[in-house]
Amino acid sequence: MSDTKDAHPRFRELLDHHDGVDAGRRGARVAEHLDGGCGPCSEQVAALARLTASITDGPLERPPSAVLR
């Protein structure tokens, strides 16, 4: 992440934030950026949360046979 206040964190930094492994100054800057209301970055973190939840939920159910035809 650049030292510029308006710079967006890199995707890896957002991923580390989502995973809770973003300690130190870099993590604090990412948290401050997200707390500042950056929509695009907040959406990326929300998408990571949705992806993690869908993976955690396990395999999808098999579709009805009518759908498979």
KADA-V965193 format. One record per backbone hydrogen bond with DSSP energy under -1.0 kcal/mol. CO is the residue of the C=O (numbers start at 1). NH is the residue of the N-H. If there is no record, write none. Layout:
BEGIN
co/nh
CO/NH
CO/NH
END
This chain:
BEGIN
co/nh
4/7
10/14
11/15
12/16
13/17
14/18
15/19
16/21
24/28
25/29
26/30
27/31
28/32
29/33
30/34
31/35
32/36
33/38
34/37
38/42
39/43
40/44
41/45
42/46
43/47
44/48
45/49
46/50
47/51
48/52
49/53
50/54
51/55
52/56
53/57
55/58
64/67
64/68
END
